[in-house]
Amino acid sequence: MNIMLNKTIHEIEPGATLADALTLLQVQPPFAAAVNMQFVPNTHYAQTLLQPDDDIEVIFPVTGG
């Protein structure tokens, strides 16, 4: 199935979770993730099943002054 991951289409296996999708990006904490504009707590990544055409955004903190 296809998902949108940080504005790029990726193909992922049906039944995949948000945790599976995040491994595609090889992200390192700290970051936050949202599926279809809904924040998902990091404790729920492995239980959040993805659906075809889900839009996932991974957001990294910005520091500076």
N, CA, C, O and CB atoms as a CASP TS submission, in Angstrom:
PFRMAT TS
TARGET T0000
AUTHOR 0000-0000-0000
METHOD Language model
MODEL 1
PARENT N/A
ATOM      1  N   MET     1       0.844  -1.171   0.000  1.00  0.00           N
ATOM      2  CA  MET     1       0.000   0.000   0.000  1.00  0.00           C
ATOM      3  C   MET     1       0.891   1.236   0.000  1.00  0.00           C
ATOM      4  O   MET     1       2.040   1.177   0.437  1.00  0.00           O
ATOM      5  CB  MET     1      -0.961  -0.003   1.215  1.00  0.00           C
ATOM      6  N   ASN     2       0.371   2.337  -0.481  1.00  0.00           N
ATOM      7  CA  ASN     2       1.123   3.585  -0.523  1.00  0.00           C
ATOM      8  C   ASN     2       0.732   4.485   0.642  1.00  0.00           C
ATOM      9  O   ASN     2      -0.437   4.590   1.014  1.00  0.00           O
ATOM     10  CB  ASN     2       0.891   4.308  -1.856  1.00  0.00           C
ATOM     11  N   ILE     3       1.749   5.130   1.205  1.00  0.00           N
ATOM     12  CA  ILE     3       1.557   6.137   2.236  1.00  0.00           C
ATOM     13  C   ILE     3       2.368   7.370   1.843  1.00  0.00           C
ATOM     14  O   ILE     3       3.291   7.282   1.034  1.00  0.00           O
ATOM     15  CB  ILE     3       1.982   5.600   3.649  1.00  0.00           C
ATOM     16  N   MET     4       2.025   8.490   2.407  1.00  0.00           N
ATOM     17  CA  MET     4       2.791   9.713   2.222  1.00  0.00           C
ATOM     18  C   MET     4       3.602   9.917   3.489  1.00  0.00           C
ATOM     19  O   MET     4       3.043  10.031   4.580  1.00  0.00           O
ATOM     20  CB  MET     4       1.864  10.951   1.919  1.00  0.00           C
ATOM     21  N   LEU     5       4.912   9.962   3.346  1.00  0.00           N
ATOM     22  CA  LEU     5       5.805  10.085   4.492  1.00  0.00           C
ATOM     23  C   LEU     5       6.673  11.316   4.279  1.00  0.00           C
ATOM     24  O   LEU     5       7.563  11.322   3.429  1.00  0.00           O
ATOM     25  CB  LEU     5       6.680   8.799   4.679  1.00  0.00           C
ATOM     26  N   ASN     6       6.406  12.353   5.056  1.00  0.00           N
ATOM     27  CA  ASN     6       7.096  13.640   4.894  1.00  0.00           C
ATOM     28  C   ASN     6       7.057  14.110   3.444  1.00  0.00           C
ATOM     29  O   ASN     6       8.077  14.479   2.862  1.00  0.00           O
ATOM     30  CB  ASN     6       8.552  13.530   5.368  1.00  0.00           C
ATOM     31  N   LYS     7       5.863  14.085   2.884  1.00  0.00           N
ATOM     32  CA  LYS     7       5.562  14.597   1.547  1.00  0.00           C
ATOM     33  C   LYS     7       6.174  13.770   0.406  1.00  0.00           C
ATOM     34  O   LYS     7       6.281  14.252  -0.721  1.00  0.00           O
ATOM     35  CB  LYS     7       6.045  16.013   1.441  1.00  0.00           C
ATOM     36  N   THR     8       6.574  12.530   0.700  1.00  0.00           N
ATOM     37  CA  THR     8       7.098  11.619  -0.310  1.00  0.00           C
ATOM     38  C   THR     8       6.317  10.317  -0.242  1.00  0.00           C
ATOM     39  O   THR     8       6.097   9.777   0.842  1.00  0.00           O
ATOM     40  CB  THR     8       8.620  11.367  -0.108  1.00  0.00           C
ATOM     41  N   ILE     9       5.898   9.814  -1.392  1.00  0.00           N
ATOM     42  CA  ILE     9       5.146   8.562  -1.427  1.00  0.00           C
ATOM     43  C   ILE     9       6.096   7.387  -1.199  1.00  0.00           C
ATOM     44  O   ILE     9       7.161   7.291  -1.810  1.00  0.00           O
ATOM     45  CB  ILE     9       4.395   8.406  -2.780  1.00  0.00           C
ATOM     46  N   HIS    10       5.672   6.494  -0.295  1.00  0.00           N
ATOM     47  CA  HIS    10       6.423   5.270  -0.010  1.00  0.00           C
ATOM     48  C   HIS    10       5.456   4.095  -0.095  1.00  0.00           C
ATOM     49  O   HIS    10       4.279   4.219   0.242  1.00  0.00           O
ATOM     50  CB  HIS    10       7.116   5.332   1.403  1.00  0.00           C
ATOM     51  N   GLU    11       5.962   2.965  -0.546  1.00  0.00           N
ATOM     52  CA  GLU    11       5.171   1.748  -0.528  1.00  0.00           C
ATOM     53  C   GLU    11       5.564   0.952   0.704  1.00  0.00           C
ATOM     54  O   GLU    11       6.745   0.782   1.005  1.00  0.00           O
ATOM     55  CB  GLU    11       5.375   0.915  -1.829  1.00  0.00           C
ATOM     56  N   ILE    12       4.541   0.465   1.415  1.00  0.00           N
ATOM     57  CA  ILE    12       4.763  -0.278   2.658  1.00  0.00           C
ATOM     58  C   ILE    12       3.789  -1.442   2.682  1.00  0.00           C
ATOM     59  O   ILE    12       2.730  -1.385   2.056  1.00  0.00           O
ATOM     60  CB  ILE    12       4.583   0.638   3.924  1.00  0.00           C
ATOM     61  N   GLU    13       4.137  -2.479   3.390  1.00  0.00           N
ATOM     62  CA  GLU    13       3.300  -3.678   3.448  1.00  0.00           C
ATOM     63  C   GLU    13       1.971  -3.399   4.143  1.00  0.00           C
ATOM     64  O   GLU    13       1.936  -2.640   5.112  1.00  0.00           O
ATOM     65  CB  GLU    13       4.039  -4.804   4.171  1.00  0.00           C
ATOM     66  N   PRO    14       0.887  -3.990   3.674  1.00  0.00           N
ATOM     67  CA  PRO    14      -0.390  -3.878   4.405  1.00  0.00           C
ATOM     68  C   PRO    14      -0.211  -4.398   5.831  1.00  0.00           C
ATOM     69  O   PRO    14       0.504  -5.374   6.060  1.00  0.00           O
ATOM     70  CB  PRO    14      -1.525  -4.671   3.674  1.00  0.00           C
ATOM     71  N   GLY    15      -0.861  -3.746   6.775  1.00  0.00           N
ATOM     72  CA  GLY    15      -0.732  -4.126   8.178  1.00  0.00           C
ATOM     73  C   GLY    15       0.447  -3.473   8.875  1.00  0.00           C
ATOM     74  O   GLY    15       0.717  -3.758  10.041  1.00  0.00           O
ATOM     75  N   ALA    16       1.155  -2.596   8.166  1.00  0.00           N
ATOM     76  CA  ALA    16       2.309  -1.920   8.753  1.00  0.00           C
ATOM     77  C   ALA    16       1.848  -0.917   9.807  1.00  0.00           C
ATOM     78  O   ALA    16       0.726  -0.411   9.770  1.00  0.00           O
ATOM     79  CB  ALA    16       3.141  -1.211   7.660  1.00  0.00           C
ATOM     80  N   THR    17       2.746  -0.651  10.740  1.00  0.00           N
ATOM     81  CA  THR    17       2.471   0.301  11.810  1.00  0.00           C
ATOM     82  C   THR    17       3.266   1.587  11.580  1.00  0.00           C
ATOM     83  O   THR    17       4.121   1.661  10.698  1.00  0.00           O
ATOM     84  CB  THR    17       2.815  -0.312  13.189  1.00  0.00           C
ATOM     85  N   LEU    18       2.967   2.578  12.382  1.00  0.00           N
ATOM     86  CA  LEU    18       3.723   3.814  12.321  1.00  0.00           C
ATOM     87  C   LEU    18       5.195   3.542  12.618  1.00  0.00           C
ATOM     88  O   LEU    18       6.067   4.143  11.991  1.00  0.00           O
ATOM     89  CB  LEU    18       3.153   4.848  13.305  1.00  0.00           C
ATOM     90  N   ALA    19       5.482   2.665  13.545  1.00  0.00           N
ATOM     91  CA  ALA    19       6.874   2.313  13.851  1.00  0.00           C
ATOM     92  C   ALA    19       7.573   1.756  12.615  1.00  0.00           C
ATOM     93  O   ALA    19       8.737   2.072  12.367  1.00  0.00           O
ATOM     94  CB  ALA    19       6.933   1.286  15.002  1.00  0.00           C
ATOM     95  N   ASP    20       6.870   0.927  11.834  1.00  0.00           N
ATOM     96  CA  ASP    20       7.450   0.388  10.599  1.00  0.00           C
ATOM     97  C   ASP    20       7.777   1.515   9.622  1.00  0.00           C
ATOM     98  O   ASP    20       8.844   1.518   9.009  1.00  0.00           O
ATOM     99  CB  ASP    20       6.484  -0.622   9.942  1.00  0.00           C
ATOM    100  N   ALA    21       6.870   2.460   9.478  1.00  0.00           N
ATOM    101  CA  ALA    21       7.077   3.573   8.559  1.00  0.00           C
ATOM    102  C   ALA    21       8.260   4.428   9.005  1.00  0.00           C
ATOM    103  O   ALA    21       9.031   4.902   8.171  1.00  0.00           O
ATOM    104  CB  ALA    21       5.808   4.429   8.460  1.00  0.00           C
ATOM    105  N   LEU    22       8.406   4.625  10.296  1.00  0.00           N
ATOM    106  CA  LEU    22       9.501   5.453  10.799  1.00  0.00           C
ATOM    107  C   LEU    22      10.859   4.815  10.524  1.00  0.00           C
ATOM    108  O   LEU    22      11.857   5.522  10.389  1.00  0.00           O
ATOM    109  CB  LEU    22       9.333   5.694  12.296  1.00  0.00           C
ATOM    110  N   THR    23      10.906   3.495  10.441  1.00  0.00           N
ATOM    111  CA  THR    23      12.176   2.842  10.127  1.00  0.00           C
ATOM    112  C   THR    23      12.617   3.168   8.701  1.00  0.00           C
ATOM    113  O   THR    23      13.810   3.135   8.403  1.00  0.00           O
ATOM    114  CB  THR    23      12.058   1.320  10.312  1.00  0.00           C
ATOM    115  N   LEU    24      11.669   3.481   7.820  1.00  0.00           N
ATOM    116  CA  LEU    24      12.034   3.871   6.454  1.00  0.00           C
ATOM    117  C   LEU    24      12.869   5.145   6.446  1.00  0.00           C
ATOM    118  O   LEU    24      13.757   5.306   5.609  1.00  0.00           O
ATOM    119  CB  LEU    24      10.778   4.065   5.601  1.00  0.00           C
ATOM    120  N   LEU    25      12.582   6.047   7.376  1.00  0.00           N
ATOM    121  CA  LEU    25      13.311   7.307   7.448  1.00  0.00           C
ATOM    122  C   LEU    25      14.592   7.209   8.264  1.00  0.00           C
ATOM    123  O   LEU    25      15.435   8.104   8.206  1.00  0.00           O
ATOM    124  CB  LEU    25      12.428   8.369   8.031  1.00  0.00           C
ATOM    125  N   GLN    26      14.745   6.134   9.021  1.00  0.00           N
ATOM    126  CA  GLN    26      15.894   5.945   9.915  1.00  0.00           C
ATOM    127  C   GLN    26      16.089   7.159  10.823  1.00  0.00           C
ATOM    128  O   GLN    26      17.201   7.663  10.982  1.00  0.00           O
ATOM    129  CB  GLN    26      17.174   5.687   9.097  1.00  0.00           C
ATOM    130  N   VAL    27      14.986   7.614  11.413  1.00  0.00           N
ATOM    131  CA  VAL    27      15.029   8.801  12.267  1.00  0.00           C
ATOM    132  C   VAL    27      15.599   8.476  13.641  1.00  0.00           C
ATOM    133  O   VAL    27      15.465   7.360  14.143  1.00  0.00           O
ATOM    134  CB  VAL    27      13.634   9.402  12.410  1.00  0.00           C
ATOM    135  N   GLN    28      16.232   9.470  14.230  1.00  0.00           N
ATOM    136  CA  GLN    28      16.769   9.362  15.578  1.00  0.00           C
ATOM    137  C   GLN    28      16.063  10.403  16.452  1.00  0.00           C
ATOM    138  O   GLN    28      15.833  11.528  16.008  1.00  0.00           O
ATOM    139  CB  GLN    28      18.329   9.566  15.590  1.00  0.00           C
ATOM    140  N   PRO    29      15.717  10.036  17.695  1.00  0.00           N
ATOM    141  CA  PRO    29      15.083  11.007  18.586  1.00  0.00           C
ATOM    142  C   PRO    29      16.001  12.205  18.805  1.00  0.00           C
ATOM    143  O   PRO    29      17.221  12.068  18.703  1.00  0.00           O
ATOM    144  CB  PRO    29      14.723  10.354  19.935  1.00  0.00           C
ATOM    145  N   PRO    30      15.453  13.348  19.097  1.00  0.00           N
ATOM    146  CA  PRO    30      14.035  13.608  19.363  1.00  0.00           C
ATOM    147  C   PRO    30      13.269  13.955  18.088  1.00  0.00           C
ATOM    148  O   PRO    30      13.790  14.614  17.188  1.00  0.00           O
ATOM    149  CB  PRO    30      13.890  14.742  20.374  1.00  0.00           C
ATOM    150  N   PHE    31      12.033  13.497  18.037  1.00  0.00           N
ATOM    151  CA  PHE    31      11.116  13.847  16.960  1.00  0.00           C
ATOM    152  C   PHE    31       9.703  13.564  17.427  1.00  0.00           C
ATOM    153  O   PHE    31       9.492  12.873  18.424  1.00  0.00           O
ATOM    154  CB  PHE    31      11.441  13.063  15.655  1.00  0.00           C
ATOM    155  N   ALA    32       8.742  14.101  16.702  1.00  0.00           N
ATOM    156  CA  ALA    32       7.328  13.831  16.958  1.00  0.00           C
ATOM    157  C   ALA    32       6.731  13.353  15.650  1.00  0.00           C
ATOM    158  O   ALA    32       7.239  13.675  14.576  1.00  0.00           O
ATOM    159  CB  ALA    32       6.571  15.104  17.511  1.00  0.00           C
ATOM    160  N   ALA    33       5.649  12.582  15.735  1.00  0.00           N
ATOM    161  CA  ALA    33       5.011  12.066  14.528  1.00  0.00           C
ATOM    162  C   ALA    33       3.504  12.296  14.589  1.00  0.00           C
ATOM    163  O   ALA    33       2.882  12.249  15.651  1.00  0.00           O
ATOM    164  CB  ALA    33       5.319  10.566  14.348  1.00  0.00           C
ATOM    165  N   ALA    34       2.947  12.544  13.414  1.00  0.00           N
ATOM    166  CA  ALA    34       1.506  12.731  13.280  1.00  0.00           C
ATOM    167  C   ALA    34       1.031  11.918  12.082  1.00  0.00           C
ATOM    168  O   ALA    34       1.716  11.835  11.062  1.00  0.00           O
ATOM    169  CB  ALA    34       1.138  14.244  13.117  1.00  0.00           C
ATOM    170  N   VAL    35      -0.145  11.323  12.219  1.00  0.00           N
ATOM    171  CA  VAL    35      -0.780  10.597  11.122  1.00  0.00           C
ATOM    172  C   VAL    35      -2.067  11.339  10.795  1.00  0.00           C
ATOM    173  O   VAL    35      -2.939  11.500  11.649  1.00  0.00           O
ATOM    174  CB  VAL    35      -1.056   9.083  11.494  1.00  0.00           C
ATOM    175  N   ASN    36      -2.177  11.785   9.558  1.00  0.00           N
ATOM    176  CA  ASN    36      -3.352  12.544   9.114  1.00  0.00           C
ATOM    177  C   ASN    36      -3.630  13.728  10.042  1.00  0.00           C
ATOM    178  O   ASN    36      -4.767  13.976  10.444  1.00  0.00           O
ATOM    179  CB  ASN    36      -4.585  11.629   9.047  1.00  0.00           C
ATOM    180  N   MET    37      -2.552  14.449  10.368  1.00  0.00           N
ATOM    181  CA  MET    37      -2.619  15.672  11.182  1.00  0.00           C
ATOM    182  C   MET    37      -2.972  15.409  12.651  1.00  0.00           C
ATOM    183  O   MET    37      -3.277  16.352  13.381  1.00  0.00           O
ATOM    184  CB  MET    37      -3.638  16.620  10.589  1.00  0.00           C
ATOM    185  N   GLN    38      -2.937  14.151  13.098  1.00  0.00           N
ATOM    186  CA  GLN    38      -3.219  13.811  14.497  1.00  0.00           C
ATOM    187  C   GLN    38      -1.925  13.327  15.152  1.00  0.00           C
ATOM    188  O   GLN    38      -1.339  12.333  14.725  1.00  0.00           O
ATOM    189  CB  GLN    38      -4.343  12.718  14.602  1.00  0.00           C
ATOM    190  N   PHE    39      -1.483  14.044  16.201  1.00  0.00           N
ATOM    191  CA  PHE    39      -0.286  13.661  16.939  1.00  0.00           C
ATOM    192  C   PHE    39      -0.447  12.252  17.495  1.00  0.00           C
ATOM    193  O   PHE    39      -1.512  11.893  17.998  1.00  0.00           O
ATOM    194  CB  PHE    39       0.000  14.661  18.075  1.00  0.00           C
ATOM    195  N   VAL    40       0.620  11.454  17.403  1.00  0.00           N
ATOM    196  CA  VAL    40       0.627  10.103  17.960  1.00  0.00           C
ATOM    197  C   VAL    40       1.739  10.047  19.006  1.00  0.00           C
ATOM    198  O   VAL    40       2.902  10.278  18.673  1.00  0.00           O
ATOM    199  CB  VAL    40       0.837   9.009  16.834  1.00  0.00           C
ATOM    200  N   PRO    41       1.409   9.746  20.265  1.00  0.00           N
ATOM    201  CA  PRO    41       2.450   9.617  21.292  1.00  0.00           C
ATOM    202  C   PRO    41       3.427   8.500  20.920  1.00  0.00           C
ATOM    203  O   PRO    41       3.032   7.486  20.345  1.00  0.00           O
ATOM    204  CB  PRO    41       1.816   9.338  22.681  1.00  0.00           C
ATOM    205  N   ASN    42       4.697   8.693  21.252  1.00  0.00           N
ATOM    206  CA  ASN    42       5.700   7.694  20.878  1.00  0.00           C
ATOM    207  C   ASN    42       5.429   6.321  21.492  1.00  0.00           C
ATOM    208  O   ASN    42       5.904   5.312  20.971  1.00  0.00           O
ATOM    209  CB  ASN    42       7.074   8.167  21.295  1.00  0.00           C
ATOM    210  N   THR    43       4.688   6.269  22.566  1.00  0.00           N
ATOM    211  CA  THR    43       4.354   4.980  23.171  1.00  0.00           C
ATOM    212  C   THR    43       3.321   4.209  22.340  1.00  0.00           C
ATOM    213  O   THR    43       3.066   3.036  22.612  1.00  0.00           O
ATOM    214  CB  THR    43       3.827   5.190  24.589  1.00  0.00           C
ATOM    215  N   HIS    44       2.723   4.857  21.328  1.00  0.00           N
ATOM    216  CA  HIS    44       1.705   4.217  20.493  1.00  0.00           C
ATOM    217  C   HIS    44       2.175   3.922  19.074  1.00  0.00           C
ATOM    218  O   HIS    44       1.393   3.421  18.266  1.00  0.00           O
ATOM    219  CB  HIS    44       0.487   5.084  20.436  1.00  0.00           C
ATOM    220  N   TYR    45       3.429   4.218  18.750  1.00  0.00           N
ATOM    221  CA  TYR    45       3.911   4.004  17.380  1.00  0.00           C
ATOM    222  C   TYR    45       3.725   2.558  16.926  1.00  0.00           C
ATOM    223  O   TYR    45       3.273   2.318  15.806  1.00  0.00           O
ATOM    224  CB  TYR    45       5.383   4.389  17.277  1.00  0.00           C
ATOM    225  N   ALA    46       4.064   1.597  17.774  1.00  0.00           N
ATOM    226  CA  ALA    46       3.999   0.184  17.387  1.00  0.00           C
ATOM    227  C   ALA    46       2.565  -0.333  17.278  1.00  0.00           C
ATOM    228  O   ALA    46       2.333  -1.352  16.627  1.00  0.00           O
ATOM    229  CB  ALA    46       4.764  -0.659  18.387  1.00  0.00           C
ATOM    230  N   GLN    47       1.604   0.343  17.897  1.00  0.00           N
ATOM    231  CA  GLN    47       0.209  -0.092  17.854  1.00  0.00           C
ATOM    232  C   GLN    47      -0.626   0.684  16.837  1.00  0.00           C
ATOM    233  O   GLN    47      -1.792   0.354  16.619  1.00  0.00           O
ATOM    234  CB  GLN    47      -0.409   0.047  19.221  1.00  0.00           C
ATOM    235  N   THR    48      -0.048   1.708  16.213  1.00  0.00           N
ATOM    236  CA  THR    48      -0.801   2.543  15.274  1.00  0.00           C
ATOM    237  C   THR    48      -0.729   1.937  13.884  1.00  0.00           C
ATOM    238  O   THR    48       0.274   2.076  13.183  1.00  0.00           O
ATOM    239  CB  THR    48      -0.260   3.994  15.262  1.00  0.00           C
ATOM    240  N   LEU    49      -1.812   1.258  13.490  1.00  0.00           N
ATOM    241  CA  LEU    49      -1.863   0.644  12.164  1.00  0.00           C
ATOM    242  C   LEU    49      -2.099   1.699  11.102  1.00  0.00           C
ATOM    243  O   LEU    49      -2.909   2.609  11.279  1.00  0.00           O
ATOM    244  CB  LEU    49      -2.959  -0.427  12.100  1.00  0.00           C
ATOM    245  N   LEU    50      -1.385   1.566  10.005  1.00  0.00           N
ATOM    246  CA  LEU    50      -1.525   2.514   8.909  1.00  0.00           C
ATOM    247  C   LEU    50      -2.518   1.999   7.880  1.00  0.00           C
ATOM    248  O   LEU    50      -2.699   0.793   7.710  1.00  0.00           O
ATOM    249  CB  LEU    50      -0.170   2.780   8.253  1.00  0.00           C
ATOM    250  N   GLN    51      -3.155   2.940   7.200  1.00  0.00           N
ATOM    251  CA  GLN    51      -4.120   2.650   6.146  1.00  0.00           C
ATOM    252  C   GLN    51      -3.580   3.212   4.831  1.00  0.00           C
ATOM    253  O   GLN    51      -2.753   4.124   4.844  1.00  0.00           O
ATOM    254  CB  GLN    51      -5.528   3.251   6.482  1.00  0.00           C
ATOM    255  N   PRO    52      -4.040   2.676   3.696  1.00  0.00           N
ATOM    256  CA  PRO    52      -3.595   3.228   2.413  1.00  0.00           C
ATOM    257  C   PRO    52      -3.837   4.737   2.353  1.00  0.00           C
ATOM    258  O   PRO    52      -4.876   5.236   2.786  1.00  0.00           O
ATOM    259  CB  PRO    52      -4.321   2.528   1.246  1.00  0.00           C
ATOM    260  N   ASP    53      -2.867   5.434   1.815  1.00  0.00           N
ATOM    261  CA  ASP    53      -2.912   6.888   1.617  1.00  0.00           C
ATOM    262  C   ASP    53      -2.836   7.700   2.903  1.00  0.00           C
ATOM    263  O   ASP    53      -3.129   8.896   2.886  1.00  0.00           O
ATOM    264  CB  ASP    53      -4.163   7.249   0.895  1.00  0.00           C
ATOM    265  N   ASP    54      -2.450   7.083   4.020  1.00  0.00           N
ATOM    266  CA  ASP    54      -2.219   7.869   5.232  1.00  0.00           C
ATOM    267  C   ASP    54      -1.105   8.875   4.973  1.00  0.00           C
ATOM    268  O   ASP    54      -0.168   8.604   4.222  1.00  0.00           O
ATOM    269  CB  ASP    54      -1.860   6.950   6.435  1.00  0.00           C
ATOM    270  N   ASP    55      -1.223  10.038   5.606  1.00  0.00           N
ATOM    271  CA  ASP    55      -0.245  11.109   5.481  1.00  0.00           C
ATOM    272  C   ASP    55       0.494  11.231   6.809  1.00  0.00           C
ATOM    273  O   ASP    55      -0.090  11.649   7.809  1.00  0.00           O
ATOM    274  CB  ASP    55      -0.927  12.462   5.083  1.00  0.00           C
ATOM    275  N   ILE    56       1.759  10.873   6.823  1.00  0.00           N
ATOM    276  CA  ILE    56       2.567  10.867   8.042  1.00  0.00           C
ATOM    277  C   ILE    56       3.573  12.002   7.972  1.00  0.00           C
ATOM    278  O   ILE    56       4.279  12.170   6.977  1.00  0.00           O
ATOM    279  CB  ILE    56       3.288   9.503   8.234  1.00  0.00           C
ATOM    280  N   GLU    57       3.625  12.772   9.038  1.00  0.00           N
ATOM    281  CA  GLU    57       4.600  13.851   9.153  1.00  0.00           C
ATOM    282  C   GLU    57       5.484  13.572  10.358  1.00  0.00           C
ATOM    283  O   GLU    57       4.992  13.293  11.452  1.00  0.00           O
ATOM    284  CB  GLU    57       3.899  15.240   9.282  1.00  0.00           C
ATOM    285  N   VAL    58       6.789  13.651  10.148  1.00  0.00           N
ATOM    286  CA  VAL    58       7.761  13.528  11.230  1.00  0.00           C
ATOM    287  C   VAL    58       8.378  14.910  11.414  1.00  0.00           C
ATOM    288  O   VAL    58       8.898  15.508  10.472  1.00  0.00           O
ATOM    289  CB  VAL    58       8.863  12.425  10.918  1.00  0.00           C
ATOM    290  N   ILE    59       8.307  15.394  12.632  1.00  0.00           N
ATOM    291  CA  ILE    59       8.705  16.762  12.938  1.00  0.00           C
ATOM    292  C   ILE    59       9.866  16.734  13.919  1.00  0.00           C
ATOM    293  O   ILE    59       9.822  16.044  14.937  1.00  0.00           O
ATOM    294  CB  ILE    59       7.516  17.574  13.513  1.00  0.00           C
ATOM    295  N   PHE    60      10.907  17.496  13.595  1.00  0.00           N
ATOM    296  CA  PHE    60      12.094  17.563  14.441  1.00  0.00           C
ATOM    297  C   PHE    60      12.150  18.927  15.125  1.00  0.00           C
ATOM    298  O   PHE    60      11.796  19.937  14.517  1.00  0.00           O
ATOM    299  CB  PHE    60      13.385  17.308  13.610  1.00  0.00           C
ATOM    300  N   PRO    61      12.594  18.968  16.392  1.00  0.00           N
ATOM    301  CA  PRO    61      12.674  20.263  17.080  1.00  0.00           C
ATOM    302  C   PRO    61      13.752  21.146  16.443  1.00  0.00           C
ATOM    303  O   PRO    61      14.746  20.666  15.898  1.00  0.00           O
ATOM    304  CB  PRO    61      12.972  20.059  18.587  1.00  0.00           C
ATOM    305  N   VAL    62      13.515  22.430  16.535  1.00  0.00           N
ATOM    306  CA  VAL    62      14.464  23.406  16.017  1.00  0.00           C
ATOM    307  C   VAL    62      14.977  24.204  17.204  1.00  0.00           C
ATOM    308  O   VAL    62      14.199  24.679  18.032  1.00  0.00           O
ATOM    309  CB  VAL    62      13.809  24.340  14.932  1.00  0.00           C
ATOM    310  N   THR    63      16.285  24.346  17.278  1.00  0.00           N
ATOM    311  CA  THR    63      16.876  25.125  18.370  1.00  0.00           C
ATOM    312  C   THR    63      17.582  26.339  17.799  1.00  0.00           C
ATOM    313  O   THR    63      17.870  26.410  16.604  1.00  0.00           O
ATOM    314  CB  THR    63      17.861  24.264  19.202  1.00  0.00           C
ATOM    315  N   GLY    64      17.845  27.255  18.644  1.00  0.00           N
ATOM    316  CA  GLY    64      18.560  28.451  18.205  1.00  0.00           C
ATOM    317  C   GLY    64      17.935  29.690  18.798  1.00  0.00           C
ATOM    318  O   GLY    64      17.015  29.615  19.612  1.00  0.00           O
ATOM    319  N   GLY    65      18.433  30.800  18.390  1.00  0.00           N
ATOM    320  CA  GLY    65      17.929  32.017  19.001  1.00  0.00           C
ATOM    321  C   GLY    65      17.871  33.117  18.082  1.00  0.00           C
ATOM    322  O   GLY    65      17.463  34.216  18.458  1.00  0.00           O
TER
END
